[in-house]
Amino acid sequence: MSGRVFLLGDGVSTDAIMPGRYNVTTDPDALRRACLIEARPDFVETVQPGDVIVAGRNFGCGSSREHAPLSIKRNGVAAVIAASFARIFYRNAVNIGLPVTRCADAHRALRDGDDVAVDALSGTIIRGATTLHGEPPSGVALQIIEAGSLIELIRRSGGWSALEQRHVS
């Protein structure tokens, strides 16, 4: 996938991604429109399918609201790349099939508006002649992202028991 970089800093909280006052709906379009409305007011009007969010440390810190990664995905963002993620944001993103890649150098090496090619499943980020290698998802996280969401993986696997049997050593 290829897209433009939307560069954010360290400590981007779920409140910055999806402010609490907008967290009162499950309407997909309302969630999409509120994404980064205060932290990056130009985001919703300028993001295109395939674009990527690149951030520093502790992306998605704060509350456990699932609306934050969902609002990002609803905007067509192909992947979120950050030096590190808050654990609950990372898990929520994986569960809905939003690719997330840890890459310590991306937020320093990339600039806002850069065109990049991202292979979120391998953790590779390419800008021109520069290639960055992030940490790809592994195990069940990779399977969930490939399936499109945890729900879709369960459907394709024939239920929870099929999923559990696949991972028994």
Disulfide bonds with the S-S distance in Angstrom:
none
